[in-house]
Amino acid sequence: MNQMMLTFFIVLACATVLYYLIPLKHRWIVLLAASIIFYSVISTYLTPFVIVTSLSVWLCAKYIQKQNDSEVEPDVIKKRNKTAMVLVVVFNLAIIVFLKFYTPVANLLNTLFGKFGWNAQVPSLKLVLPLGISFYTLQAIGYLVDVYRKKLPAEKNFFKVALFLCFFPQILEGPIAKYDQTAEQLYEGHKFDYKQVAFGAQRVLWGLFKKMVVADRLYLLVKTVSDKPADYAGVASLLLILFYTLQLYADFSGFIDVAIGSAQMFGVKLPENFRQPFFAKSAQEFWQRWHISLGVWLKEYVFYSVALSPKLMKFCGKLKKKHKNHFTKILPTLIALFFVWLCNGLWHGAQWNYIVYGMYYFVIISLGMICEPLFKKLYVAWKINPDGKALNVLRHIRTLLIIFIGETIFGATSLPNAWITLTSVFKPWSGSIFSLGLDYKEFIVAIVGIVIIFVVDFIKEKGVDIRESLAATKLPLRWTAYMSVIVAIILFGAYGGMYSLLPFIYGNF
């Protein structure tokens, strides 16, 4: 277990005990103190970024609320509030853009200057990205925009706003919550509930199983092959494609389980971020199941902002009058989706593969929407049941192929390497799969772990609440299941020896 997670669990244990010892009305202070301590320890000199973000958003929201409560002309209020909101949003986004994009842009410019023989040089800076900055910045912007849109009143207490933005279980990787989803739960204080604490602890254990037993073990093969993709082909390249996607899922969803479970121990319900994504039947449905909170945020604050903008609605309205067809009908949606997927790519980082990754899904989802009338005609002409089992199986297979290709683009060290990996699948390779970083014993553990994860997802997909079902079983059976997970983590967790102490992947975004 890496130092960050060790710190997390120490803070979690201490905060849980203290939370239930002090009066209800003061319990939110424990959560705030724990959040400050945790972030200060893991990201000491970067804490001011969090403070600046929280302070700027709090002050702006108070200003907007003050304007709304004044007797000034509505048009004047709207103009003032919009100006203030835009300035603070741009300020916070500028911090992310500078920290994420300065170095790659500087390197690109210096390369171009060299090719053209110019003596100009952009200075290099040693910039460190604050952990979780993308997550808490989006949460901050969402809160501010909701206040601007009058969906909720501005919180008067700065420290409560800071708690909402910096709640330690979710600050590193989310899920990204809206203010009205979690704020009141954080502030009100909760009585001790054995079931909530037990269920929270169970989910934390499940997240650790995903991370330590599966994700960190798959990393060994992924790193071996992805470092030199040109040296591998055939089954090795195929395993890289499969294992990276599964590693990413086990790693990210594993942390989300830890975050949601930790919050549940305090009686706080965070929004779900995954819903059995590999059971999706389309790329669009996949993104309704994968990183759900990011999708909801982009839909709420990017998609609707673009699709419902007066200028776009006016332009598309004129176009519909001249050309009444399916394309002009969906054009506002397509334009809004372009910005959604562009933002999705840029949110992950400055590498070209992230941009291409976003555009990859934009093209696929857009083509699906454009060709929808054609598909309906083909179903009728060929007498195909659109809800038939055979067709749904083909949809699942198609979607899995889309996912695996997409994650290969996402996870590659460069776009050329992504292309090499994807095309090398069809080339012969004579090596042994047990020379790729995992021996046969490690391979078996990895495969068994993957199977367990997907069996659990399958059961959940069928609508079964596993934890409630376990809680209803007899004590010996229930505790056998719990202890099996604990033993598996202890015996098969990827730590010590050849294993590295790996941070959670999405903590870097």
VEXDREN-2710 file (C-alpha; in Angstrom, 1 decimal):
% VEXDREN-2710
k/r/px/py/pz
1/MET/0.0/0.0/0.0
2/ASN/1.4/3.4/-1.0
3/GLN/2.0/6.2/1.5
4/MET/-1.0/8.2/0.3
5/MET/-3.4/5.4/0.9
6/LEU/-1.8/4.6/4.3
7/THR/-2.3/8.2/5.2
8/PHE/-5.9/8.0/4.0
9/PHE/-6.8/5.1/6.2
10/ILE/-5.1/6.5/9.2
11/VAL/-7.1/9.7/8.8
12/LEU/-10.3/7.7/8.1
13/ALA/-9.9/5.6/11.2
14/CYS/-9.2/8.6/13.5
15/ALA/-12.0/10.7/11.9
16/THR/-14.5/7.9/12.2
17/VAL/-13.9/7.4/15.9
18/LEU/-13.8/11.2/16.7
19/TYR/-16.9/11.8/14.5
20/TYR/-19.1/9.7/16.6
21/LEU/-17.7/10.9/19.9
22/ILE/-18.6/14.6/19.7
23/PRO/-22.0/16.3/19.5
24/LEU/-24.0/16.0/16.3
25/LYS/-23.9/19.7/15.4
26/HIS/-20.1/19.8/15.5
27/ARG/-19.4/16.6/13.5
28/TRP/-19.0/18.4/10.2
29/ILE/-16.0/20.1/11.8
30/VAL/-14.3/16.7/12.2
31/LEU/-14.8/16.0/8.5
32/LEU/-13.4/19.4/7.6
33/ALA/-10.4/18.9/9.9
34/ALA/-9.7/15.4/8.6
35/SER/-9.9/16.7/5.0
36/ILE/-7.5/19.5/5.7
37/ILE/-5.0/17.2/7.5
38/PHE/-5.2/14.5/4.8
39/TYR/-4.6/16.9/1.9
40/SER/-1.9/18.8/3.7
41/VAL/0.0/15.6/4.4
42/ILE/-0.2/14.2/0.9
43/SER/0.2/17.5/-0.9
44/THR/1.8/19.9/1.6
45/TYR/2.8/22.9/-0.5
46/LEU/-0.1/22.5/-2.9
47/THR/-2.8/23.1/-0.3
48/PRO/-3.0/26.8/-1.2
49/PHE/-4.5/25.9/-4.6
50/VAL/-7.4/24.3/-2.8
51/ILE/-7.8/27.3/-0.5
52/VAL/-7.7/29.8/-3.4
53/THR/-10.3/27.8/-5.3
54/SER/-12.6/27.5/-2.3
55/LEU/-12.2/31.1/-1.4
56/SER/-12.8/32.5/-4.9
57/VAL/-15.9/30.4/-5.3
58/TRP/-17.3/31.3/-1.9
59/LEU/-16.8/35.0/-2.3
60/CYS/-18.3/35.0/-5.8
61/ALA/-21.3/33.0/-4.7
62/LYS/-21.9/35.4/-1.8
63/TYR/-21.6/38.3/-4.2
64/ILE/-24.2/36.8/-6.6
65/GLN/-26.5/36.1/-3.7
66/LYS/-26.1/39.7/-2.5
67/GLN/-27.0/41.0/-5.9
68/ASN/-30.0/38.8/-6.2
69/ASP/-31.3/40.0/-2.8
70/SER/-30.8/43.7/-3.8
71/GLU/-33.3/46.0/-5.3
72/VAL/-31.2/46.8/-8.4
73/GLU/-32.8/46.4/-11.9
74/PRO/-32.9/42.7/-12.9
75/ASP/-31.0/43.3/-16.1
76/VAL/-28.2/45.0/-14.2
77/ILE/-28.1/42.2/-11.6
78/LYS/-27.9/39.5/-14.4
79/LYS/-25.1/41.4/-16.1
80/ARG/-23.1/41.8/-12.8
81/ASN/-23.6/38.2/-11.8
82/LYS/-22.7/36.8/-15.1
83/THR/-19.5/38.9/-15.2
84/ALA/-18.5/37.8/-11.7
85/MET/-19.3/34.1/-12.4
86/VAL/-17.4/34.1/-15.7
87/LEU/-14.3/35.8/-14.2
88/VAL/-14.1/33.2/-11.3
89/VAL/-14.8/30.2/-13.6
90/VAL/-12.1/31.4/-16.0
91/PHE/-9.7/32.1/-13.1
92/ASN/-10.1/28.5/-11.7
93/LEU/-9.9/26.9/-15.2
94/ALA/-6.8/29.0/-16.0
95/ILE/-5.0/27.4/-13.0
96/ILE/-5.7/23.9/-14.4
97/VAL/-4.9/24.9/-17.9
98/PHE/-1.6/26.5/-16.9
99/LEU/-0.5/23.6/-14.7
100/LYS/-1.6/20.9/-17.2
101/PHE/-0.7/22.5/-20.5
102/TYR/2.3/24.8/-19.9
103/THR/5.0/22.2/-20.1
104/PRO/3.7/20.3/-23.3
105/VAL/2.9/23.6/-25.1
106/ALA/6.4/25.0/-24.1
107/ASN/8.0/21.8/-25.4
108/LEU/6.1/22.0/-28.7
109/LEU/6.9/25.6/-29.2
110/ASN/10.6/25.0/-28.5
111/THR/10.6/22.1/-31.0
112/LEU/9.0/24.3/-33.7
113/PHE/11.5/27.2/-32.9
114/GLY/14.4/24.7/-33.4
115/LYS/13.0/23.5/-36.7
116/PHE/12.7/27.0/-38.1
117/GLY/16.1/28.0/-36.8
118/TRP/14.7/30.6/-34.4
119/ASN/16.7/31.6/-31.3
120/ALA/13.6/32.0/-29.1
121/GLN/13.2/29.7/-26.2
122/VAL/10.2/29.2/-23.9
123/PRO/11.5/28.7/-20.4
124/SER/10.8/25.4/-18.7
125/LEU/9.1/25.3/-15.4
126/LYS/9.0/22.6/-12.8
127/LEU/5.2/22.4/-12.3
128/VAL/3.5/20.0/-10.0
129/LEU/-0.2/19.3/-10.5
130/PRO/-2.1/19.3/-7.2
131/LEU/-3.7/16.0/-6.6
132/GLY/-7.3/15.8/-7.5
133/ILE/-7.4/19.4/-8.8
134/SER/-9.6/18.5/-11.8
135/PHE/-12.2/16.9/-9.6
136/TYR/-12.6/19.7/-7.0
137/THR/-12.4/22.4/-9.6
138/LEU/-15.3/20.9/-11.5
139/GLN/-17.2/20.6/-8.3
140/ALA/-16.5/24.2/-7.4
141/ILE/-17.6/25.4/-10.9
142/GLY/-20.8/23.4/-10.6
143/TYR/-21.6/24.9/-7.3
144/LEU/-21.0/28.5/-8.5
145/VAL/-23.0/28.0/-11.7
146/ASP/-25.9/26.6/-9.7
147/VAL/-25.9/29.6/-7.5
148/TYR/-25.8/31.8/-10.6
149/ARG/-28.7/29.9/-12.1
150/LYS/-30.6/30.3/-8.8
151/LYS/-30.9/26.6/-8.3
152/LEU/-29.6/27.0/-4.8
153/PRO/-28.7/29.8/-2.3
154/ALA/-25.1/30.7/-1.6
155/GLU/-23.7/29.1/1.5
156/LYS/-22.7/31.9/4.0
157/ASN/-20.1/29.8/5.9
158/PHE/-16.8/29.6/4.0
159/PHE/-15.7/26.5/6.0
160/LYS/-18.8/24.6/4.9
161/VAL/-18.1/25.4/1.3
162/ALA/-14.5/24.2/1.8
163/LEU/-15.8/21.0/3.3
164/PHE/-18.1/20.4/0.3
165/LEU/-15.1/20.9/-2.1
166/CYS/-12.4/19.1/-0.1
167/PHE/-14.2/16.2/1.6
168/PHE/-11.3/13.8/1.8
169/PRO/-12.8/10.6/0.6
170/GLN/-13.6/12.1/-2.8
171/ILE/-11.1/14.9/-3.3
172/LEU/-8.6/12.8/-5.2
173/GLU/-10.7/11.0/-7.8
174/GLY/-14.3/11.9/-7.2
175/PRO/-17.1/11.1/-7.7
176/ILE/-17.9/14.7/-8.7
177/ALA/-21.0/15.7/-6.6
178/LYS/-23.4/18.5/-7.0
179/TYR/-23.9/20.7/-4.0
180/ASP/-27.5/19.6/-3.4
181/GLN/-26.5/16.0/-3.5
182/THR/-24.1/15.9/-0.6
183/ALA/-23.7/19.3/1.1
184/GLU/-26.5/18.9/3.7
185/GLN/-25.4/15.4/4.5
186/LEU/-21.9/16.7/5.3
187/TYR/-23.2/19.5/7.5
188/GLU/-26.0/17.9/9.5
189/GLY/-24.1/15.3/11.4
190/HIS/-25.3/11.6/11.7
191/LYS/-26.0/9.3/14.6
192/PHE/-24.0/6.1/14.7
193/ASP/-25.6/3.4/12.5
194/TYR/-23.9/0.0/12.7
195/LYS/-25.3/-1.0/9.3
196/GLN/-24.0/2.1/7.6
197/VAL/-20.6/1.8/9.1
198/ALA/-20.4/-2.0/8.3
199/PHE/-21.7/-1.5/4.7
200/GLY/-19.2/1.3/4.2
201/ALA/-16.3/-0.8/5.5
202/GLN/-17.4/-3.7/3.2
203/ARG/-17.3/-1.5/0.2
204/VAL/-13.9/-0.2/1.1
205/LEU/-12.6/-3.7/1.3
206/TRP/-14.1/-4.5/-2.1
207/GLY/-12.4/-1.5/-3.6
208/LEU/-9.1/-2.6/-2.1
209/PHE/-9.5/-6.0/-3.6
210/LYS/-10.0/-4.5/-7.0
211/LYS/-7.0/-2.2/-6.7
212/MET/-4.5/-4.4/-4.9
213/VAL/-5.3/-7.9/-6.1
214/VAL/-6.3/-7.1/-9.7
215/ALA/-5.3/-3.6/-11.0
216/ASP/-1.8/-3.5/-9.6
217/ARG/-1.1/-7.0/-10.7
218/LEU/-2.3/-6.3/-14.3
219/TYR/0.0/-3.3/-14.3
220/LEU/3.1/-5.5/-14.5
221/LEU/2.1/-6.9/-17.9
222/VAL/0.7/-3.6/-19.1
223/LYS/3.9/-1.8/-18.3
224/THR/6.1/-4.5/-19.8
225/VAL/4.4/-4.5/-23.2
226/SER/3.4/-0.8/-23.4
227/ASP/7.0/0.4/-22.7
228/LYS/8.1/-1.2/-26.0
229/PRO/5.0/-2.0/-28.0
230/ALA/7.0/-2.5/-31.2
231/ASP/8.7/-5.5/-29.6
232/TYR/5.5/-7.4/-29.2
233/ALA/2.6/-8.6/-31.4
234/GLY/-0.2/-11.1/-31.5
235/VAL/-1.4/-12.4/-28.2
236/ALA/1.0/-10.0/-26.3
237/SER/-0.6/-7.0/-27.9
238/LEU/-4.1/-8.4/-27.4
239/LEU/-3.4/-8.9/-23.7
240/LEU/-2.1/-5.4/-23.4
241/ILE/-5.4/-4.1/-24.9
242/LEU/-7.5/-6.3/-22.7
243/PHE/-5.5/-5.9/-19.5
244/TYR/-5.1/-2.1/-19.6
245/THR/-8.8/-1.6/-19.9
246/LEU/-9.4/-4.0/-17.1
247/GLN/-6.7/-2.5/-15.0
248/LEU/-8.2/1.0/-15.5
249/TYR/-11.6/-0.3/-14.5
250/ALA/-10.4/-2.1/-11.4
251/ASP/-8.2/0.8/-10.4
252/PHE/-10.7/3.6/-10.9
253/SER/-13.8/1.8/-9.8
254/GLY/-11.8/0.4/-6.9
255/PHE/-11.0/3.9/-5.6
256/ILE/-14.6/5.0/-6.1
257/ASP/-15.7/2.0/-3.9
258/VAL/-13.2/3.2/-1.3
259/ALA/-14.5/6.8/-1.5
260/ILE/-18.2/5.9/-1.4
261/GLY/-17.6/3.3/1.3
262/SER/-15.6/5.7/3.5
263/ALA/-18.3/8.4/3.1
264/GLN/-21.0/5.9/4.0
265/MET/-19.2/5.2/7.3
266/PHE/-20.1/8.8/8.2
267/GLY/-23.6/8.5/7.0
268/VAL/-22.9/10.4/3.8
269/LYS/-24.1/9.0/0.4
270/LEU/-21.9/10.0/-2.5
271/PRO/-23.3/9.6/-6.1
272/GLU/-22.4/6.4/-7.9
273/ASN/-19.7/6.6/-10.6
274/PHE/-19.9/3.2/-12.2
275/ARG/-22.8/0.9/-13.2
276/GLN/-21.5/-2.3/-14.7
277/PRO/-20.1/-0.5/-17.8
278/PHE/-19.1/-3.6/-19.7
279/PHE/-22.7/-4.6/-20.0
280/ALA/-23.5/-1.6/-22.2
281/LYS/-25.0/-2.2/-25.6
282/SER/-23.7/1.0/-27.2
283/ALA/-20.9/3.6/-26.8
284/GLN/-23.5/6.1/-25.6
285/GLU/-24.8/3.7/-22.9
286/PHE/-21.2/2.9/-21.9
287/TRP/-20.7/6.5/-21.0
288/GLN/-23.9/6.5/-19.0
289/ARG/-22.3/3.7/-16.9
290/TRP/-18.6/4.8/-16.8
291/HIS/-17.4/7.8/-14.8
292/ILE/-21.1/8.7/-14.4
293/SER/-20.5/11.9/-12.4
294/LEU/-18.2/13.4/-15.0
295/GLY/-20.8/12.7/-17.7
296/VAL/-23.5/14.3/-15.6
297/TRP/-21.3/17.3/-15.0
298/LEU/-20.5/17.7/-18.7
299/LYS/-24.1/17.3/-19.6
300/GLU/-25.3/19.8/-17.1
301/TYR/-22.7/22.6/-17.5
302/VAL/-21.4/22.1/-21.1
303/PHE/-24.0/20.3/-23.2
304/TYR/-27.0/22.3/-22.1
305/SER/-25.0/25.5/-22.1
306/VAL/-24.1/25.0/-25.8
307/ALA/-27.3/23.3/-27.0
308/LEU/-29.6/25.9/-25.5
309/SER/-27.5/28.9/-26.3
310/PRO/-29.7/31.6/-28.0
311/LYS/-27.3/32.0/-31.0
312/LEU/-27.2/28.2/-31.7
313/MET/-30.9/27.8/-31.3
314/LYS/-31.5/30.7/-33.7
315/PHE/-29.1/29.4/-36.3
316/CYS/-30.5/25.8/-36.2
317/GLY/-34.0/27.1/-36.2
318/LYS/-33.4/28.9/-39.5
319/LEU/-31.7/25.8/-40.9
320/LYS/-34.7/23.6/-39.9
321/LYS/-37.1/25.8/-41.8
322/LYS/-35.0/25.5/-45.0
323/HIS/-34.1/21.8/-44.6
324/LYS/-36.5/19.7/-42.7
325/ASN/-34.6/16.4/-42.2
326/HIS/-33.2/14.2/-39.5
327/PHE/-29.7/15.8/-39.6
328/THR/-31.0/19.4/-39.0
329/LYS/-33.1/18.1/-36.2
330/ILE/-30.2/16.6/-34.3
331/LEU/-27.6/19.3/-35.3
332/PRO/-27.8/21.2/-32.0
333/THR/-27.2/18.0/-30.2
334/LEU/-24.2/17.1/-32.4
335/ILE/-22.6/20.5/-32.0
336/ALA/-23.1/20.4/-28.2
337/LEU/-21.6/16.8/-28.1
338/PHE/-18.5/18.1/-30.0
339/PHE/-17.8/20.5/-27.1
340/VAL/-18.6/17.8/-24.5
341/TRP/-16.1/15.4/-25.9
342/LEU/-13.5/18.0/-26.6
343/CYS/-13.8/19.0/-22.9
344/ASN/-13.7/15.3/-21.9
345/GLY/-10.4/14.9/-23.7
346/LEU/-8.8/18.1/-22.5
347/TRP/-9.9/17.4/-18.9
348/HIS/-7.7/14.3/-18.9
349/GLY/-4.6/16.2/-20.0
350/ALA/-2.5/17.8/-22.6
351/GLN/-1.5/14.7/-24.5
352/TRP/-2.8/14.2/-28.0
353/ASN/-4.1/10.8/-27.3
354/TYR/-6.6/12.3/-24.8
355/ILE/-7.9/14.7/-27.5
356/VAL/-8.2/11.9/-30.0
357/TYR/-9.9/9.7/-27.4
358/GLY/-12.6/12.3/-26.9
359/MET/-13.0/12.8/-30.7
360/TYR/-13.1/9.0/-31.1
361/TYR/-16.2/8.8/-29.0
362/PHE/-17.7/11.9/-30.5
363/VAL/-17.5/10.4/-34.0
364/ILE/-18.9/7.0/-32.9
365/ILE/-21.8/8.4/-31.0
366/SER/-22.6/11.0/-33.7
367/LEU/-22.5/8.4/-36.4
368/GLY/-24.9/6.3/-34.4
369/MET/-27.3/9.3/-34.1
370/ILE/-27.0/10.2/-37.8
371/CYS/-27.6/6.7/-39.0
372/GLU/-30.5/5.9/-36.6
373/PRO/-33.2/6.3/-39.3
374/LEU/-31.2/4.1/-41.7
375/PHE/-30.9/1.3/-39.0
376/LYS/-34.7/1.5/-38.4
377/LYS/-35.4/1.0/-42.2
378/LEU/-33.0/-1.9/-42.3
379/TYR/-34.7/-3.6/-39.4
380/VAL/-38.0/-3.4/-41.2
381/ALA/-36.6/-4.3/-44.6
382/TRP/-34.7/-7.3/-43.3
383/LYS/-37.4/-8.3/-40.8
384/ILE/-35.0/-8.0/-37.8
385/ASN/-36.3/-7.7/-34.3
386/PRO/-34.4/-4.7/-32.9
387/ASP/-34.8/-6.1/-29.3
388/GLY/-33.9/-9.7/-30.2
389/LYS/-31.3/-11.6/-28.2
390/ALA/-29.0/-12.3/-31.1
391/LEU/-28.8/-8.6/-32.1
392/ASN/-28.2/-7.6/-28.5
393/VAL/-25.3/-10.0/-28.3
394/LEU/-23.8/-8.4/-31.4
395/ARG/-24.3/-5.0/-29.9
396/HIS/-22.5/-6.1/-26.7
397/ILE/-19.6/-7.4/-28.7
398/ARG/-19.5/-4.3/-30.9
399/THR/-19.5/-2.1/-27.8
400/LEU/-16.7/-4.1/-26.2
401/LEU/-14.5/-3.6/-29.3
402/ILE/-15.2/0.1/-29.2
403/ILE/-14.3/0.2/-25.5
404/PHE/-11.0/-1.7/-25.9
405/ILE/-9.9/0.4/-28.9
406/GLY/-10.8/3.6/-27.1
407/GLU/-8.9/2.7/-23.9
408/THR/-5.9/1.7/-25.9
409/ILE/-5.8/5.2/-27.4
410/PHE/-6.4/6.6/-23.9
411/GLY/-3.7/4.6/-22.2
412/ALA/-0.9/4.7/-24.8
413/THR/2.2/6.6/-24.2
414/SER/1.7/8.2/-27.6
415/LEU/-0.6/8.0/-30.6
416/PRO/2.0/6.1/-32.7
417/ASN/2.3/3.6/-29.9
418/ALA/-1.5/3.2/-29.8
419/TRP/-1.5/2.5/-33.5
420/ILE/1.4/0.0/-33.2
421/THR/-0.5/-1.9/-30.4
422/LEU/-3.8/-2.0/-32.3
423/THR/-2.2/-3.2/-35.6
424/SER/0.3/-5.6/-33.9
425/VAL/-2.6/-7.8/-32.8
426/PHE/-2.8/-9.2/-36.3
427/LYS/1.0/-10.0/-36.5
428/PRO/2.6/-13.3/-35.5
429/TRP/4.5/-13.5/-32.2
430/SER/6.4/-16.5/-30.8
431/GLY/7.1/-15.4/-27.3
432/SER/5.5/-16.8/-24.1
433/ILE/2.8/-14.9/-22.3
434/PHE/4.5/-15.8/-19.0
435/SER/7.5/-13.6/-20.0
436/LEU/5.4/-10.4/-20.0
437/GLY/5.7/-9.6/-16.4
438/LEU/3.5/-12.2/-14.8
439/ASP/4.4/-15.8/-14.3
440/TYR/1.7/-18.5/-14.5
441/LYS/0.8/-18.3/-10.8
442/GLU/0.4/-14.5/-11.0
443/PHE/-1.5/-14.9/-14.2
444/ILE/-4.0/-17.3/-12.5
445/VAL/-4.5/-14.9/-9.6
446/ALA/-5.2/-12.1/-12.1
447/ILE/-7.7/-14.1/-14.1
448/VAL/-9.5/-15.3/-11.0
449/GLY/-9.7/-11.8/-9.7
450/ILE/-11.1/-10.5/-13.0
451/VAL/-13.7/-13.3/-13.0
452/ILE/-14.8/-12.5/-9.5
453/ILE/-15.2/-8.8/-10.4
454/PHE/-17.3/-9.6/-13.4
455/VAL/-19.4/-12.2/-11.6
456/VAL/-20.2/-9.5/-9.0
457/ASP/-21.0/-7.0/-11.8
458/PHE/-23.2/-9.6/-13.4
459/ILE/-25.2/-10.2/-10.2
460/LYS/-25.6/-6.5/-9.7
461/GLU/-26.7/-6.1/-13.4
462/LYS/-29.5/-8.6/-12.5
463/GLY/-30.7/-6.2/-9.8
464/VAL/-29.4/-8.1/-6.8
465/ASP/-28.2/-6.0/-3.9
466/ILE/-25.3/-8.2/-2.8
467/ARG/-24.6/-6.5/0.5
468/GLU/-28.2/-6.7/1.5
469/SER/-28.3/-10.3/0.5
470/LEU/-25.2/-11.0/2.6
471/ALA/-26.7/-9.2/5.5
472/ALA/-29.7/-11.4/5.4
473/THR/-27.7/-14.6/5.5
474/LYS/-26.6/-16.5/8.6
475/LEU/-23.6/-15.1/10.6
476/PRO/-21.1/-17.8/9.7
477/LEU/-21.7/-17.6/6.0
478/ARG/-21.7/-13.8/6.1
479/TRP/-18.4/-13.5/7.9
480/THR/-16.9/-16.2/5.7
481/ALA/-17.5/-14.0/2.7
482/TYR/-16.0/-11.0/4.5
483/MET/-13.0/-12.8/5.7
484/SER/-12.4/-14.3/2.3
485/VAL/-12.0/-10.8/0.8
486/ILE/-9.7/-9.8/3.7
487/VAL/-7.5/-12.9/3.3
488/ALA/-7.4/-12.4/-0.5
489/ILE/-6.1/-8.9/-0.1
490/ILE/-3.5/-10.0/2.5
491/LEU/-2.3/-13.1/0.5
492/PHE/-2.7/-11.9/-3.1
493/GLY/-2.4/-8.1/-2.8
494/ALA/0.2/-6.8/-5.2
495/TYR/2.7/-5.4/-2.7
496/GLY/6.3/-6.1/-1.8
497/GLY/8.9/-8.0/-3.9
498/MET/8.5/-7.2/-7.6
499/TYR/5.5/-4.9/-7.1
500/SER/5.7/-1.2/-7.0
501/LEU/3.7/1.1/-4.7
502/LEU/1.2/2.4/-7.3
503/PRO/-1.0/5.5/-6.9
504/PHE/-4.5/5.4/-8.2
505/ILE/-4.5/6.2/-11.9
506/TYR/-7.1/8.9/-11.9
507/GLY/-5.4/10.7/-9.1
508/ASN/-3.2/12.2/-11.7
509/PHE/-6.0/13.9/-13.7
END
